[in-house]
Amino acid sequence: MRFPRAANDPKHLVAGDLSALEPKKIVPIGLALLILGGWAFFDSFSNVGYGPTQPIPFSHKLHAGTNKIPCLYCHSNAERSRHATVPAMTVCMNCHSVVKTDSPYIQKVTKYYQAGTPLPWIRVHREPDYVYFSHQWHIARGFACQKCHGEVQNMDVIRQSKDLKMGFCISCHRQNKAPTDCNTCHV
């Protein structure tokens, strides 16, 4: 037995029955759903706005902004390594062995330092494992940290401000006449 099509028999119209739609109408609807679904899926990999609560409230606005401490003073590995890395506790203690020693947060930093244990900072900026990004190459070419990390000197809480997806990087490489072949970043 053949079931009647909803368009031919309005008495048998069933909610959600798409059999009444003509192919000319289904294709654009399906295409729109595919595009929106794909956009939502791929956009979910963006960490823009991500700013976790850190074990110690550290203000880049105070340190890099007000006090004008250069990024490379704390993140010195950025000049010589693929990774900028979190500063060693000795870098913090260079100042905080005498500055704000009465602060409970600095006392907590001091305890970690004296125990020889690094603070368990939560990473904010991360590239996928299949991407090779070198801070050293970018610093050597004179790029400011703010190009990828945003206006860090104005942030009390570090947040990811750029999407750091392939399109962001390719766009920058094109603007600066840098290589855009695949093995530049995917080695």
N, C-alpha and C positions, 0 to 999 in steps of 0.2 A: 504494500500500500504506500502511496506517495502522500507526504504531508503537504497540505496547502501552504503556499507562500503567504506571508502576512500581508503583502501588498495586494494580493488578489482576494484575500478573505479577511476583512477587518475584524470579524468576530473572533478570529483565532490569533489576534495580535498579542504577542508575549513580550513582556518587558525585557530589554536586552537582546532581542532578536534582531540580528543584523542582516538576515536573509532578504529583507525588503529593500535594502540599499543597493543601488546600482553600482557596478564596478567603478564608474567615473567618480562616485562620491566616496567610496571606500579607500581608494588609493591616496587622495590628499589627506584624509583623516589618519590613515595608517602612517603616512610619511611624517605628518605633524607630530604624532605620538612618538615615532622613532627618534626624531630630532630632539624633541623635548626630553625624552628619556635618556638619550645619549648625552645631552648637555648636562642634565642633572647628575648622571653617573660620573662623567669626567670632572665636573666642577666639584664633586665631593672630595676630590683629592687635594683641593686647595686648603692651606692652613691659614689663609689670610684672617687676621684677627686673633689667632691663637696666642695666648699669653698666660701660661700656667702660673699658679701660685708657687713661688720658689720657697725653699727652706728658710731663707733670710730675705726680707724685703730689701732688694738692692735697687737703687734709683740711678739709672744712667743719666737722667736729667740732672741730678745733683753732681755726679762724678764727671761725666763727659760734657755736660752743659754748663752748669754754674762754676765748677772747679776747673773746667777746660783740660781735663786729663785726656791725652790722645788715646784713641782706640788701641793703637799698637803698644802702648805702655802695658796694658793689661793683657791684650790678646797678641802678644809678641810672636807667637808661632805663625801668625798669618803671613809674616814676611818670609818665612823659610819652610813652610809646610803647606800641604794640601788643606789642613784644618786650622782654623783660628784658635780653637780650644778655649776652655775655661781657664782663667789664670790660676797658677799655683797659689797655694795659701800664703806663701812667702811674699807674693806680690801684694796681697791684701794687707799683710802685716807690716810691709814697708812703711805704710802710713798709720795703720790702726794700732800699732804698738804704742803710739802716743796720741793719736787723734780719736776723740769720742770713746775713750776706754771705759767710761761709765755707762755706756749704752748696753742694754741687755742683748741686743743683736750683735754688737761687736764682741761682747763677752762670749757669746755662742761661737762666733768665728774664732776667737782666741782658743777656746776649748778644742775645736776641731784641729787647729794648728798645733797645739801642744800635744795632742794625741797622734799627730802625724797622719790624720785622716782627711781626705778631701771632702768638701761640702757636697752633698748630693744634689747639685743643681739639675734642673729639668731642662733638657734641650728644647730650644724653640724652633730653630731653623734646621731643616733636614732635607736633603735631596734623596731621591730614590737610590737604592743600591747600584742600579745599572748606570748611574750618571757619575762621571768623573769630573769633579769641580775642584780646582786648585785656587785657594786664596792667594797663594804665593804668586801665581801668574798674573792675577788681577791687580794685586797691590803693586807689583813690579811695573805694571803699565800705567800706574797712577790713578786707578779708580778709587774713589772715596767709598768707604764702607756703606754710606747712606744710599748709594746707587742700588744696592740689593736689600739692605737691611732697614731702609727708611731713615727718618730723622731721629735716630737713636738718642741724640743729645736732648731731645724734648720728651722722652718717654720715662715716666716713673716706673712703669712695668713694661718690660720688653714684650712686644707683640710682633708677630710676623705681619709686615705691612705690604709685601709684594707677593704675588702668587708663586714665583720661582718655578713656573712650569716651562716647558720647552719653548713655547711661543715668546715668553718674556726674554729668555736667553738668546734665541735666534734674532729677535728684534734688536737687541743690544749689539750682538755681533755684527749684524748688517750695518747699523748706524756707525759703528766704529771700525768697519772694514776688517773685521776679524774672521777667521775661517768659520765656515758653516757646514763643512762636510761632517758626516756622522761620527767619524772616529775622533773628532775634536773632543767630544764629551762622552762618547760611548766607546770606551777602550776595552 
